[in-house]
Amino acid sequence: MAWMGTATLCCRLIRLPSARRAPPSRRAWCSAAQSPDAVDKEYADLNLRPLYPNRGHHLRIRQHVNPLSSSFSEPTGPPEWKEVFEDPLLPLMVDIGCGSGRFLIWLAKNSGERQNYLGLEIRQKLVERTQFWVNELGLRNVYFMFANATVSFQQIISSYPGPLSLVSILCPDPHFKKRHHKRRVLQPMLVDSITKNLCLGGRVFIQSDILEVAVDMRERFDGYSDILAHVNYIDKGLQCDHEGWLLENPMGIRTEREIHAELEGATIYRRMYQKIRDVSH
C-alpha cells in the first residue's frame, strides 16, 4: 500500500552518536535553548535565517505550561483538511508537542510530498511563528495547530480522511514533581486515542532525555502489547540496547531538544512501536 512506503521513508535510519552517558540534571532540561548555531546547522537546508527578522528567532515564551488550566481544558476542533493540505488523503504523521516545528518542517520538505504532517503545540506564539515559516516556504503538506493534545487529539484526528501512519512524542515537558505528573501530556486517554486511530502498520515514536519520563511513556504503550509491538521485533535493522531502548534516532534528523541534550552529554531514550493488530483494547 502507498502509505506503507511513506512510513518506510519517514523511518529511515541514520547513524548518530549513541554513547551511553549520565542523564542531565533537571536544571539542564529547564535551561533556555542552547547552542542555536548547532540547531541552525542541523536544519540548514530549511534556510530559515532570512525569515528570522520578520518573526523573531528568539521568542519570549513560558517553558512550562499547565495543560490543566481552564484555558486549555476545551478540546480544539479539527481544521478544514482540504484547506490546510494539498491532498488530505495522504498518510498523516502527528508530532505531539512539536515546539518550534523545525523537525516537522524538515520532514515535510524532504518527504517528496508523499505524506502530510501535523504539529500540535500548546504554546500559541510558537505555533504562530512556525505556521508563518510554513507559509513562507510554500509547503502544503505540513500544518501546525494551537491545541492541548491530551484533550484534543481524538476530536482532531478522528476526522482526518487519510490513514494515521505515525505519531511522535519527543522530549515532552517532564513535570518532575509527583503532584504534577497529571500534567504530563501522555495520559491514558491520549494513549488509548493514539492506539485506536493508528492505522494497521502505523508507528508510534517516543523519546526523552529524562529516563523517568521515558520509562513512564514506555510503560503506557507497553500496556498495549496485544496491539503494539516494539519495532525491533519486526525490523531487525533497528538495534536496541540491553534495556530495549533504540540506539539511534530512526527519523533521519534530530529534534532541537535532542541536539541540546546530546551537547550537554545526555542519553536519549527512544522506543518505537508498530501496530500489529486492529482490535479494541
N, C-alpha and C positions, 0 to 999 in steps of 0.2 A: 504494500500500500504506500501511497505517496508520503503520508505523514511519518511512516517509519524511516524513510530515507532522510527526512528532515531531522528526526530525532537523532539519527546517527551523526548527521552533520554537526548538530549542536553539542554532542557529547564526545567529539573527537578529543584524543589525548594530546597533551603537550608534556614535555619533560621540565618540571620545575623543581627547585631545591626542596628537599623533603627531610632535612635533618631534624631529628627529634631534640627539641630544646625545652627548657623550663617554660611554663606558661607565663604570660605577662601579668603584672600586678593590676589591681583594679584601677589604680591611678593611671596606668598606661592606657587602659581601654578608654577612660574618660577624657584623655587629653585631646586638645584640639587637633584638627587634621595636620598631620606631619608630612614632611618631605613632599611638598606639592610638585617639585620637579620630577620626582620619581613617578608620580601619577601621570603627569603630562607626558613623560617619556613612554610609559606603558600604553597610553592612549593617543600617541602622536598622530596616527593616521586619521583620527577624527577631526583634527585641525580646528579645535575649539578656541584656541587662543585669540583669534581675531574677533570672536564673539564676546570675550570677557568684558570689554569696555561697555557694551550695551547691557549685559546682565552680569553684574559683578562676579568675579572669580570667587571671592570670599563673602559669604552671606552671614549675617548675624542671626543665628538660629539657636534654639534650645537643643542641646544634645540629647536630653531625655524628656520625653513627653508622657503624660499619664493617659493611657488609652481608655481608662475607666471614667474619665471626667465626662460630664454631661454633654459637652460639645462634640464628643466622639462616639456617643452611645447610639445614635441613629444610623442604621445601615445606609450606605450610599448606593443608589441605583445604578444600573448599567448605562453605558453610553449608547449612542446610536452607532452600532458597529459598522454600518455601511459608510458612516461619515468619518470615522477615525481610521479605518483600514481600507486599503485599496481592494483587498479580497478578504472578506470576513469568514470565508470558508477554510482558509489555511489553518494548519495546526497552530496552536497557541502556547507560548511559554509565558508564565506569570512569575515575576520576581516580587516577592512579598518583602516590603521594607527596602525599597530599591535605592534609597539615599539620593545621591546626586545624579544617578542614572547613567553614568558613563558606561558601566558594564553592559547594560541592556542596549544602549545605543550602539555600542561596538558590535554586539551580536547581531543586531538588526541590519547594520550596514554590511556585515560580512556573510549574511545568510543567503545571498542571491535571491532575496525576496521569495523564499520558499516557506517562510514561517512568519507568523505575527508574534509580537512581543508586547506584554502589558506590565507596566510597573505600578505597584500600589505603595503609596507613601503617606505617612500620617503628618508630615511637616509640609504645610502648604507652600511656603516660599521655595522649597526645593523643587516641588512639582512644577511651579510656575516657571522657574528658570530652566528646568530640564525640557519642558514642553516647548519653550522658546528655542532652545538648541535644536530640537527635533524639527520644528517648523523651518528654521533657517537652513538646516541640512537637506530639507526636502524629502524626508523619509516618510513613507506611507505604510510602513509595516511595524511601527512602534508607537505606543501611546502611554501616557502617564496620567494617573488619577490620584487625586487627594482623597484618601479613604482609610478608614480603620479596617484593615483586612480581617481582623478577628471577628468582627460582626458583619462585614460587608461581602466577604468572599463568595458565599453561596448565592446571594442575590445577583451579584455581578456575573459570575462565571456560568451559572446555570442557564443564562440567556444567550451565551455565545453559540453561534450556529455551527462552528467547526469543532474539531476534537481538541481537548486539553491534553497536550503531549508532554509538558514539563512544568514543574513548579519548583522554584528555588527559594530557600530561606537562608540567607547568608549573613553570618555575624550579626544576629539581631541584638537589640538592646538587652543586656543581661539582667537588669533589675536585680542586683545582688541580694538585697535584704529579703529574708524569707517572707516577711509580710507583704512584699511587693511582687512575689512570684506570680501572683494572679494577673499582674500587668504584662507578663511576657506574651508575645504575640501568638505563640503556638499553644493554644488552649484546646481541650478535647473537641469542642465544636468545630474548630478550624481543621484539625486533623481529619475528623470524620468527613467534612465537606471536601477536602482535597482528595481523599481516597475515593470518595463516591463519584466525583466529577472527572477524575483522571481517566483517560481512555485506556483500553487494554494495550499493554506495551508501553504506556506512558511512564515517565520517571519523576521522582522527587529527589532533589539535591539539597542537602543541608550541610552547613559548616559553621564553625565558630572558632575563635582563638581563645575561648574560655571553656575549659574542659567541662565544668559543671553545667554550662548551658548546652554544650554539645551532647552530653550524656542525657540531659533532660529531653532534648528533641529526639534523640535516638530511641529512648525508651518508649516514647509516644508512638513512633512509627513501627518499632519492633512489635508493638501490641497488635499490629495488623498483619501478622505473618501468614495468615490464610489468604491474604490478598496481595501483599507486597513481598518481594524477595530482594535481598541485597544484590546489587548487580554483579559482584564478583563471582556469584554462583552461576550467572548467566553469561557474562563476558569475562573470559579468563585474561583478557588484556588489561583489566583493571586490577591492580595489585593493592593489597591491604597489608597493614602491619599485623602483629600477633593479636592485637586487641580489636581488629576489624575495622580500623579507620583507613580510608583511602590514602595512599601515599602521595598522590598527585592530584592536582586540580584537573578534572576532565573537560572543562568548558572551553579551553583554548585561550583564556585570558583571566588574569586575577582581578578580583574586586579591589576597590580603593582601600577598604579596611584591611583586606588581606595583604596588600602591599605594605601598609604602615606596620601591621603586626609582624610581618616577617623581617622588616628592617629593625624592629625592636627586639628581635631574637625569639619571637613566639612560635609555638607549634600551632598549625591549623588542623583542626579535627574535622574530618569530612566523612559523610555517608551518602550513598546514592541508592535509591530503591527503584524497582520496576514493578509495575502492576502485572501480575501473572494470572489473575482470576477476576472476573467481573461479577461478583456476587455481593449480597448485602452482608455487612459485618455483624 
